[in-house]
Amino acid sequence: MTDVLTENAFAGEALSHFDVVIAGGGLSGALMALSLATLKQANGQPLAIAIVEANPVVKEVSRSFDDRVLALSHGTSAYLQALGAWQYLQQDAEAIKTIHISDRGHYGKARVYAEDHQVPALGYVVEMALIGKALLKSLESFGNVHWYRPDSIEKICWQMDKVNLRLISGRALSASLLLGCDGGMSACREFANIKVRQQSYRQSALITNVSTANAHSGVAYERFTETGPIAMLPLSGDRCSLVWTLTPQQAEEIQTLDEQVFKRVLEDAFGSYLGRITQAGERFVYPLNLIQAEQQVFHRMALVGNASHTIHPIAGQGFNLGVRDVEQLAALIKAALEQNQDIGNFSLLSTYQQQRAADQQQVIALTDSLVTLFSNRLPPLVAGRNIGLKVLNYLSPLKNAFVQKTMGY
């Protein structure tokens, strides 16, 4: 690994040393810190953890109709419970008790019920801000987690036994392990010159929250239409979270519609399952791309979550995939500490990359196949996918495999 080492531009400087520095204190970074905060070194001391985050601390979370949300898989909720964060989220998380998949204008339908899989919910829908608040609340009791915010990394210097960092504030840090949890535009990835493979889906997601005349009753709808897939997720306060996949032109046109016209257009596309759309919030449009880092690890550094992969939202798996990155990496670090091993050694990081590869590729393949299959109106594909939905609905082994993957296992 000597080829990655850079000249030490920090010679003579006083550096604050940490076992782990986490770049990014958003959802992935805070979750990563919480996953490591209880771990102990061979001498019984807790890990010294630093989080470098560009945004200032938000003390209070004010909820509004338009809050952005995430669908948390059953596996993600179980992991948050194990970490002690779920207690701060549980009352605000709306349970997904049923998944309803259909193809508008065609016979193919599939239903998935939580009770058939012996769980109280297949997943949960909750506001992103509340997830962040719960993670920060959970971190408050750990004196070994230190925040540098608002701040960001200006320079990284890789040494044989550590990574040196200079922050925009002028502070200098060093770490045995650097974790890039800094999102799709990851600075850590850029500093390491890790290339990405990027594929445009030539689609955009229109996202908003809506209220409907009929109660959602804990049903998550995945409705495939002529204009693109519509996901309608149950949300607290008698709301639903809408994710509507459209062509970029369609998304721009629909985003600018008068609210009354928008509600009628959505009712026509989605159907009558939830009755009239009674209220629609602010609409946001995001281009959809598949982004994959060509490597997830570097010398004493690993990429986690969106810094490593950004996927299509069609199956609601993006954040949950990142949670499993965190969980698996934390487990490897715990095992290394128990064996008194260097947590930044390349063997550990390579194992992380290898272990995550299969799950990531399976989820990407699932989302890609759904995008291809359900964004195409060719008659043979329409007929084939409707047969597929019927088979999924009635063939238990296939349904169980699908449900286990979407539940995060």
N, C-alpha and C positions, 0 to 999 in steps of 0.2 A: 504493500500500500504506500510505498515511499513516493510514488508518483503524484499523490494528492497533496503532499505536504507543501506548505507555502512558507516564505520567509516570515520570521516572527517580527511583525511590525510593532509588537507590544513590549519589546525588550526594555527592561528598566521600569515599566509601569507597574503600579500596584493594582492587581486584579482581584476582584471578589470571586472566590471559587465556589462553584456549586457542583453537585453530582450530576444534576440534570438541568439544562436550560430549555424551556419550552418557548418557541417563537409563536406567538399568537395566543391570546387569552379568551378567544371566543368559545363556542360550544365545544369544539374538539380539544382545544388547549386546556380549558378548565376541566373537562372530563379526564384528560390525560393526567393532569396534576392530581385530581382526586383519586385516580386509580393508583398513583405512586405514593401518595402522601403517607399511607400507613406502613409502607415497606421499611424494613430495617436492614442496615448493613451488618456485617459479621460481628462488629463490636457492639451491636445493639443500638447504635445511633440511627435515627431516622434519616432518610435521604434529604439532602439540602437541595431544594427545588426553587428555581427562579422562573417567573413567567414574564415575558416581554410583550406588552400589548400597547397598540397605538392609541386606543380609545381610552378616555378617562372613565373612572368608575361611575356607573349609574346606580345611585342609591336606591331609588324607588322605581317601580314599574307601574305605569298607569295603563290600564287596559282600555282598548277601544274596539269598535266593531271591525276595524280594518287590520287588526294585528295579524302578522304573518304567522303561519302555523307549520308544524311538522307532524308527519305520521310516524309514530314510534312503534316498532314491531314488538311482539310479545317478548322476544329475546332482549331487546333494548330495555324495556320496562323492568324485566327481571334483573338485568345488570345494574340499573340505577337503584333498584331496591337493595341489592347486595352492597352497594356503595353507601347507602344511607341517604341518597338524594330523593328517592321516590316519595318519601313522606311529605316533602314540600310541594310535590306535584299532583299527588293522587286525587285531591278534591277538585282540581281544575282540568284533569285529563278526561276527555270524552271517550268512552269505550267503543271500539268497533266490534259489534257482536255478530254482524253478518256482512259478507262481501257478496255483492250482486253484480255479475258480469253479463253484459248483453251487447248485441249488435243491432243498432237501430234499423228497423224495417225488415229484419230477418229473424228466423226462428231460434237461432243459437243462443242459449242462456246457460249460466252456471251459477250455483249458489254455494257459499261456504259458510257454515255455522260454527260459532265458537263451541257450543255445547257438544258438537260431534267430535271435537278434538280435546274434550275434557279441560278446557280453559275458560276462565270467566270472560276473556276478550281476546280477539285475534291480534289486537293492537290498540293504540290509543292516539288521539289527535289532541295536540296541545300547542299553545302559543310559544313561539321561539323565545320570546322575552322571558316567559315564565320558566322555561327550561334553564336559561342562563341564570336567572335569579336563584333557582334551586341549587345549581352547581356552586354559585358563589356563596350561598348560605352554608352549604356543606363544607366548603373550604375554610370558613371562618375559624374553625376550632383548631386548625393546624398551624402551629408556629414555625414549621419548617418550610412553608411555602411563602416565598417573597415575590412581591409584584414590582415591576418596573413599568409604570404607566403614568401619563401617556409617554411612550417611548418606542423606538424601533431600532432594528439592527442596521448599522451603517457599514460595517466591515466584518468579515469572518476570516480568521487566520487558522488554518488547520495545522496542528502539531502532532507529533507521534503519539503522545499520551493525553492530549487534551485538545479542546477547541477554544480559541480566544475570540472574543466578540467585542467590538466597540459599538456603543449605542449612539444614537443621534444626540442624546443629552451630554455625551462626553464620557459617560461611565464606561468602565472596562470590566468585562466578566470573563471567566473561563469555566469550562465544564468538561466532565468526562464524556458526556453524551448530549448532543443537541437534537431536539425533536422539532421538526417543521410541521406545526399545526396551523400554518398561516394562510390557508385557503387556496383557492384556484389560481391566484396570482402570486404564489409563494415566492418570497424573497430568498428563502433558504435554497429552494430549488434553483433559482437563478444564480445565486452565488456559487453553487456547486456545478454550474453549467450542465445540469441534467435536462436533456431534451424531452419534449412531450410529443405524443402522437395525438393529433387533433382531427376530429371528423365532425363536420357540420351535418346536422339532421335536416337542414333547410326547413326547420320548423321553429315556431316560437310558442312559449307557454303564456297564456293569459291567466292571471291569478287574481282572484278576489274572494271576498266572503259574501254570502247571500243568506237571506231568510226566506223560508218557504211556507206556504199555507198548511202543508201537512208536516207533522213531526217526522224527523229523520229516523227515530227509534233505533239509533245505533247502527244503521245500515250504511256501509260505504259502497258507493256505486262506481263502477268502471263501465262507461257507456261509449261504445264505438259508433261514430257517426260519419256522415259524408264529409264533414269539415275536419274531423279529427277526433281523437279520444277525449272524452270528458270524464274527469274524476270529480265526484262530489262526496266529500268526506264529512262525517258527522262532527260537529263542533259544539262546544258549550254555548249556553245562552240561546238555544234554538236557532243556531246558525249552521251553515255548511260552508266548507272551504272548497272553492272551485278551482280546478286546474284544467284548463281547456287547451289542448294542443291544436295549433292552427298553422297555416302557412304564414310567413312573416307579413304578407300583404293583408291577409284576412285578420290577423291579430291587430294590426294597426287600425284597420277600418272599424273593427268591433270595439276596440278600446275607446274610440272617439265618439261612439254612438251616444245619443241622449239616453239617460237612465231608463226611461219608459220603453224606448225602442230596444235597448239592450236586453231588458227583462223578457220582452216578447221573443226576441231572437233566441235567447237561451232556452226559454220554455219550449220553443219549437224544436230545437236541436236535441235537448235532453229528454223530452217526453213528459208524461204526466205522473211519474212516480211520486213526486213530492208536491204536486199541485202547482199553483201559481208561485212565481218568484215575487215575494212581497217587498223585498228590500235588497239593494245591491250596493256594495261598498266601493271604495276606490279601486280602480283596475290598474294592474301592473303587467308589463309585457317583458319577457326575457327570451333572448335567443337560446336555442337548445344545441348543445355540442357535447360530444364525447371527448373528454380529455384524459389521457393516461400518461403518467410519467414513465419514461423508458426504463428507469430504475427507481426503486423506492428507498434505497440506502446508499450512503456514501461513507467516507471515512468519519467514524464517530458521529454519524447523523442518520436519522430515518425520517421519512415523510409519512404523515398520517392524515387520513380523511381526504378532504378536497385538494390538499396539496399534492396528493398522489393520484386521485381519480375523481372526475366529475362526470356523472352519468345522467341519462334521460330520466325525467321524473315519472314516467308512465306507470311504474309499479311502486312508487314511493319508497325506493330502497336506498337512496343516496346517503342520507345521514346514518341510517342503520348499518350500512356497509362500513362507514367510518368508525362507528362505535365498536364494531368487531375488530377493526385495526387496533384500536386502543386496548381492548380487552386482551387480545393475543400478545401484543407487545408488552403489556404490563405483566402478563403471566411469565413471559420469557425473562424479563428483568428480575422478577421475584425469584425465579429458579436460579439465576446467575448469582444473586445476592446470597442465597442459601448455601451456594457452593463456593462462596468467597471469590467469585470471578469478576473480572473487569466488565462492567455493564456497557462499555462502549466498544468492546472488541468486535471485529468484523464478522467473526463466526456467529455471534448472537444475532447481529443485524441481518446477515445472510439467511439465517433460519427464519427470521421474521418475514423477509421477502418471500421465501419459498412457501411458508405456511399460508400466507395470505393470497398467493397467486390463484389457487383453485377457486376459492370463494369469490374473489373479485371477477374472475373470468366467467364463472357461472352466472353471476348477477348481470354482468354486462351482456352476456349471450341472451339471457332471458329478456332483458329490456330491449335489446336490438331486435330480437325476433318478434316481440310484440309490436314494436314500432313499424317494422317491415310488413307484418301480416295485417295489422289493423289500420294502416294508413294507405292501403292499396284497394282500389275499387274494381280490379279486374275480376270478372265473374268466376273463374276457376278458384282464385284465392278466397273470394267471398264465400263460395260454397264450401271450400276446404276448412276455413276457420270456423264456420258454423257447425260443421261436423265435429271439429275439434272441441268446441265448447260443449257440445252434447256429450262427447266422450269424457271430457274432463269432469263433467257433472256426475256421470254415472260410474266411471271406472275408479274404484276406491284407491288402488295403489298409485295411480297417476295423480289423483286429487291430493292424496296425502303427501306425496313428494312436493307438489306445487305449494301446498299450505306450509309445510315445514320450511321451505326456502323463504317464503314471504314472511313467515313468523320470525325469521332470523336464526334458524338452526341448520 
